[in-house]
């Protein structure tokens, strides 16, 4: 993984240097400006951003290409990056989420406050935070495929809950749950829930709290649930021996992705993401070059 990151950084620096020198040569040839080096850097950065967006747009994105390929076949090779569709079901009893009381295979919750640390700066302080997961599989047309390891849940909606709606549920959960202590550095710089999950990969449940806090009306409350019976798309590396999609660590680190919805909905979501990414990079490119064009006459 470190080698891949280093290679990627080296390629980026090489392309950036080449682009900046090309911009500087062109600008110096036509315009005698004191700010040509600044304009060259701006132009090079915006061009590389646009090229990245264009490449992603033309390639269709790895997820979309994988889904379209896997919709045509149900035979997967060992170690292949695949996509499967179906309903989630736990390989045992489902979990019950503490706040919304939903049957699920995984939940994450965060109860926190936004604290004013200066005139213009607010930061998040978590008072109760936790997750739980249970083994589960996806029912596909060719049989069950288990999902093993860590999951990227960025496509699942984070539910913002009202204090009054979950007060009784949370009080019950607080009374019967043994919490670990949230460390002071976590309170000042709370990690993403995914970071906590990474830290506790071998446990199925973790609950942490600030011992000095109680549940109050000014708390902000969020919960993410992967419900049992929910239709999803799972993307990851297929293990033939385990008949499962697995995440990996080490030099070839990889995290599974779960996306809620059927084939049509997931493809639509990924296409919107692809077009939006291309549009944003195009706007950045045009605005940057428009700014350079407008500023050149005033930079002599």
N, C-alpha and C positions, 0 to 999 in steps of 0.2 A: 504493500500500500504506500509506504514512504517513497519507494522507488518510482511508483507511478505519479505521485504528487510532484516529486522533484523533476521528473521528465516533463510533466505538464507545465510546470513553472518555467523551465528552460525554454520550451517551445514558445510559450507566451512572450517571454522577454525577447526572444529572437525576432518574432513577428512584430512586436511592438517597436523594437529598435529599427527594424527595416522600414516599417510604415512611417515612423516619425522622421527618419532620414529622407524618405521619398517626399513627404510633405514639405520638409524644410528646403529641399532642393528646388521643388516647383515654386514655392512661395518666394524664395530668394531670387529665382530667375525672373519673376514677373513683378514682385513688389519689394521695395526697399524699406522694410518695416523693422522697427526695433523689437517688435513682439512676434516675429516669425517663429521663434523657437516655442513660444507659448501656444501659438495657433497650431503648430505642428504636433505638439503633444495632445492637444484637444482633438484634432482631426484623427490622429492615430488611434486614440482610445475609442472614439465613437465609431470608427470604421471597424475595429476588431469586434466591438459589441454587435454591430450590424451583421458582420460576416457570421458570427456565432449564431445569431437569430435566424439568418437566412439558411445556414447549414441545417439547423434543427428543423426548420420549416420544410425544406426540400426532402430531407430524409424521412420525414413523417414522425420522428420521435421513436426511440427504442421501444417504449411501451406499446404504442399504436401498431408498429410493425409486428411485434411479437404476438399481439392479440389477433391480428388478421391472419398470421401464419398458423396459430394454434386453433383457430376456428375451422381450419381445413383438415385438421388431423387430431387424433387423440393418442397417437403413439409418440412418446417422448424419449429422447436419448438421455443417458445418465450425464448430469452436469450441464444440461441444456437450459438456457433461460426460457421459461415457458409462462403461459397464462392459462388459468383454469377458471371456469365460471360455475356457480352453483350456490346452494343454500348452506349456511354454516350450521353445524350441529356439534354440541359438546360430546366428548368421549367419556361421558359420565354425567354427573349432575351439573346443571348450569349454575353459574354464579348469579347472585342477586345484587344488583348495584345498590350501594348504600343510600343514595340520595333519591333517585327516581324509582327504585324498586323494580327494575327491569331484569328479565332473564337474559343473561348475556354470557359470553365466553371471555370477555375482558372488559375492565372498566378502569378509568383513571379519574381522580377527582382532585380539586385544588380549591381550598378556602383561604382567601387572602385579603389584604387591604392594600390600597394605594396610599403610600405615606408621603407627605410633603417634606422633602429634605432641604429645599431651598425655595426661593421665590418662584422659580419657573420649572422646578424639577420634581417629578414624582417617581417613586420607585415602588416595586412590588415586594410585599413582605408576606410570605406564606405562613399561616398558622396551623393548617391541617392539610396534609398532602399524602396521596397514596395511590396504589394500583393493585389489581389482582388479575390473574389470568388462570385459565384452566385449559388442558389439552383439547383441541378441537380439530375437526376435519371439514372439508367441503364436499358435499354430495354432487358429483358430476355424473354425466350420462354414462361414463365408463366405470363408475365406482367411486369410493371415497378416496380423497387425497388429503393426507394430514398436513398441517402447517406447523413447522417446527422452527423455534428460534425467534429472533426479534422481528418486529413488524413496524413499518412506517405507516402511521395513521393520519397523515396530513390531509387526506381526502375526507376524513370523517368529521362531521360538524361537532364543534365544542358547544355544548348546551350551557347557556348562561341561565342560572336558576334563581328564583326569587327566594329570599330568606323565609318568608311566611309559608311558602309551599313545601319547603323541605325541613323546616325546623324540627318537627316531631321525628322524622326519619333520622335526622342527623343526631339528635339527642339520644335516640335509641342506639345508634351505631357507636357514639362516644361511650355510652355506658358499658357496652359489651366488648369493646375493642381494646387490646393492649397496644399502646402507641410507643414507638421509639421516639427519642428526643431529636428534634431538628437542631443541628449545630448552628452556632451563631453566624458562621460564614455563609451557610445556606440561607439564613434569614435575610442577610444583607444582599446576597447575590443568588436568589433562588434559581436553581437549574431548571431546564425543561424537564417535564415528566419523563421524556425519553432518556435523559441522562441518568435519572434515578433507576429506570428500568435496566439500562446498560450496566449500572453498578451492581445491581442485584439480580443478575441473569439467572442464578440458580434457585432463587426463591419464587414462589407462586403468588406471594402477597407481601406488601409492605405498607405500613401506616406510620406516618411520622407527624409529630405535633410540636408546637412551641409550648412548653410547660407553663408559660406565664400568660397564656391567652385562653379566653373562653369564647364560645360562639356568640357573636353579637350582630345586631341589625345592620351595622355598616360593613359587614363582610361581603365581599364579592365571591360568588360561588360558581364553579364550572365543573362539568362532568362530561366525559366521553365514554360511550358504551358501544361495544360491538355486540349487537343483540343476537341471541340464538334464533335461527330461522331466517336471518337476514340474507338477502341475495347479494353476493359480492363477486369481484374478480380478484384473484390472487396472482401476483407476479413474483417469480423468484427462480432459483436454480433447483432443478428436479433431481432427486436422488432415487435411482431405480431400486436400490436395495431396500430403502425405507418406504418406497412409494409415497414420497412426501416432497413438499417444497420446503427447502431448508435455507436458513441464513448461515453465513459463514463469518469467520474472523481471521485475523492474521494477515498474511501477505495478500490474500484475495478476499478481503472483507466485502460482505454483501448483506443487505438487509431486505427482507421480503416487503412487498407493498400489498396493501389491501385497499381496494376501491369499491365503495358501495354501488350496487346497481347491476342490471343485466348487460348483455353485450352491447345493445344499442345505446343505452344510457352512458356506459363507460366510454365507448368510442366517441360519442358526442362531447363528453367532458374533456377528453384528451385533445380532440380537434379544436375545441374552444381555447384550450390552454396553448396549443400550438399557434393559432392565429393571433391570440393576444400577445404572446411573446414576440412574434414577428412584428406586430404593429408597434409595440413599445420600443423595440430596437430601431425600427425605421424612424419613429418620431425623434428619438435621441439623436440619430444620425443627421436628420434634416435640420433640427433645431441647432445643433452644434455648427454645422456648415453654414447655416443661415446667419448665425451670430458672427462667425469668422468673416463672411462676405460683407456684412454690414459694418463691421469694425475696422476692416482694412483701410478704408479711406481716411480714418481718424487716427491711425497708428503710426503715421510717418513722423 
